[in-house]
Amino acid sequence: MSTRTFALIFGVVFLLVGIAGFVPGLLHDAQPHPDLAVTDGYGHLLGLFPVNILHNLVHLLFGVWGILAYRSAGGAVTYARGVAIAYGVLVIFGFIPTLNVLFGMTPLYGNDIWLHALLALVAAYFGWVHRGRAAA
């Protein structure tokens, strides 16, 4: 798989996850973290992943970025590296009690930690390690 294809797939998946966060039937009620100030749209997506309205909007932004990045090999590599760095930072924040709600804005704890780690690792592979035909 090329880095461009990675960007397209991640972009589409991020868009779908962002949209899913706004679908009431996919969002399970949950008790919000006591330090979470933004509780609009808060719940556990698919009963597993804590999200809120800002979390969903970030997923939509990463989705649009991925789809736009698909247009060029350089854009796709930049996207992969950006996702790797951003989600790597979110993993670290998820382990720090005062930062695991990103200053009260969005949940980064629970199952989000391992999912963010997986996303960061896959993105890092395509951003720095993968040497396939980027332009394919």
C-alpha angles and dihedrals in degrees: 000000000000125000088246090057089048090054092049094048094046090045093053092044092049090050092050093047091048091052092044089058089065095050108098094208091059095047117080121203115253138169106261122234109268091239095050107110098178106064098158108125091003118162143102113286107227086355090286115070123058111228139160135186094281092048089053092049090052089053089052091050093050088048094054090044091052093050091048091045090056089073094077139025092232092049091050093051091048089049092050092050092045092051091047094051097041095047092042089057090048090054090054091046089051090063095049112083095213093047102038090096094045094242092320094305108100138003117254101167139093117024090355089077097062092038092052089048091053092048091049092050094049091046091048090053092055093039099050114002108039111090099178124127099300092187095051 
